[in-house]
Amino acid sequence: MTKNQWFISIKKHEGDPFDLSNLKHNYPPEGMYWADPFLWQQDGIDYVFYELYDYKKGVLAYSIINEDMSFSEPKVIMDCAPHLSYPFLFEDNGTLYMIPESGQAHHVALHKCVSFPDKWEFDKILVNCQTGDNNIIVDKGRYFMFTTVQPNLRHELCILTSESLHGPWYGVTQANIDNSRSGGKVWKKDGILYRACQIGKGGYGKGIQIKATSLDLENKRYGEKVVHEIKPNWHPDLTGTHHIDWNDKYMVIDGKRKI
């Protein structure tokens, strides 16, 4: 019987994070999959954090990226909900935090790193709601959370704001917009906020869209347009892709194949 297996591919970042040539593919062992990779650099060491799934439950793990871009053996760092994925990392006032996707627990939970990379402790519930994958960015002195909510975690965009990471968080806008679920970070370039989003129309993991956004906080108006799209065609056996991340050294992307 065949099954889907998500894996993580990596390459040196050579200036264009969307150039998917010359990727090195890192495959999990049989009975596992790896997805939702986030990169982090600390003390000269490169790490990748990701969801590790045994086809029963998702937990969060990390690996060290070796010089040949292979990954060290996964080390599980968080296993505290019915299912965890999307280990979004965020540094605030010198402290590193993680906001995993824990939608089945019906809340957005903030975790604080107490000993990098493997010791994390629960810090606070930020939002009591079932959400999709959560991103936070600080812009013009305010914190913004981009997420999705029911009734459709793929397309029901919700943006919240706060004056502090620890809240309180208030809704800015909620709207049904195709392909809204986060598929990587939010970043700012030339005064514009961009989002990496999953393509959810037509099925799960159909690709990644990069969207330029506009947010009028005073009038609670939001707009976006697609400026780039990644289809699941960068690997010969690919049937899906839904997450991308990069830093000044590497870029990573996940893919789905049949095994």
C-alpha positions, 0 to 999 in steps of 0.5 A: 500500500502506498502512502504520502510522505512529506520530506524537506529539501534544502539548498544554499541561498544564492540570492533568489529564495524561489530558485529551486534548482540544485536542491538536496532532498532529505527523506525521513525513514519509513513510517515518518514524515517531515514538514513545515521547516523553519531555519534558525542560526545560533552560535555558528550552527544552522538548525532546521525545526519541523513537524515530525509525524508518525502517521498517528501524531505530529510532534516538533523536532529539530536537526542540525544542518551538516556542511553537505546539507544533510540533517542530523538525527531528529531530536524531539523537543515538543510533544504536548497536544493532540497534534503539533506542527508548524514550529514558528520561531520568533525573537522578542526582546532578546528571548526566543519563542515558538508558536506551534500550530496546535489547532486541535487544542483550540488555542494559540500557545506561546512557548519560551526557549529556556535552553536552546535548542531543546528546552522549551516551556509553556508561556501563555495562551495568546488566543482561545480559538482553533486556528491554522498555522500562525505567524507574527511580525512587528511592524510600525511598533505593533505586533500582527498575527496572521492566521486562519480560523474556522469554518475553513482553515485553508481560506478564512484569513484572520489578522489580529494585532497587539501592542505586546507579544503577550497580548491582549490580541484584538481582531483587525479583519476576518475574510474568506480569501482563497489560499490564506493558510500560512506556508512560511513566514511574513516579511517586509521588503521595500515597505510592503509586507509579504506572506507565504501561503499554502494553495488549498484550492483543489486539495491540500498541498497544491503549492505555495503562493507569495502574496503582497499585502496591504493593511489599513489598520484604522479602517480595518481594510486588508488587500493582497495580490499574488506575486509569485507561485510555486507548483509541485513540479520541482521534484520528479516524484512530487505530488505536493508542496506547502511550506518554504523558508530561508535565511542568509545561508540556506533555503528549505522547502517541503515536498510530498511524494508517494512511497 
